[in-house]
């Protein structure tokens, strides 16, 4: 079929579309580009509790080589590419649930705070809370999965004063003692020790320790998951017959450390123990079909894990926009 297009018909078409479009020029929209994004929070119900997820912002780890180990680096990059993710820059999220039980307002983990060790995109938890309409002085409890820099960094502000003035803080005793140990200041862990001491020591008199299996707050039960750190803990959060597990750093990545759960992660204190904890607890969560909230999975990090072969698969929960 031959299409005959005369100069007259082109001009007529141009009158309808705008001559600049046809001739390669730039058409102008009726409104300018806005250059803004939606607020970084999401809210849903868990039984009788209201859960608000707030973000501390993306945390780029860069090239996965040397960070995710025990598997050939070419295989790691292929796993990322096969899932339409950059093979050269692994980017984690930082998702903190704030659970309003009706009696208490409970925040899990606090982000990087003022530290820019992983770049300028972190440290927005306080902004996210403000966007969500939550005041830091209303937080009753801050629950810490462990004392790494990106989980305890937002306890104090730039002035080194506590940002949650009315909260009690909950952490495993072994983790507090390990990461605030001044004797480790001369080790490769120095930056983590400095950051932990800066944030945890100002609230030391308000820290409460929990034990494995203890329901230390109404509806919040500690489950030991050692390896990533000595006292790393995940938490079962329950209300009105519904529950989810806040995973902390049980798995940093929804592809790499789920498909290959025995892969090692360079920031683990004991990588072999971390992998064993990951497999054991993910098997339990998958078998029980327990919902999970992962600190580092793609926003907002809420969904389920299922057993697939020797590994697992993460199924994100559709975001419910009606409470």
Helices and strands as residue ranges (DSSP letters): H 7-17, H 19-22, E 41-46, E 49-55, E 59-62, E 68-69, H 73-82, E 90-92, E 95-100, E 105-108, H 125-131, G 136-138, E 141-143, H 149-152, E 168-171, H 173-179, G 182-184, H 190-200, G 201-206, E 207-209, E 215-217, E 220-224, E 233-239, E 242-246, H 256-259, E 264-265, H 271-288, E 291-293, E 302-308, E 311-316
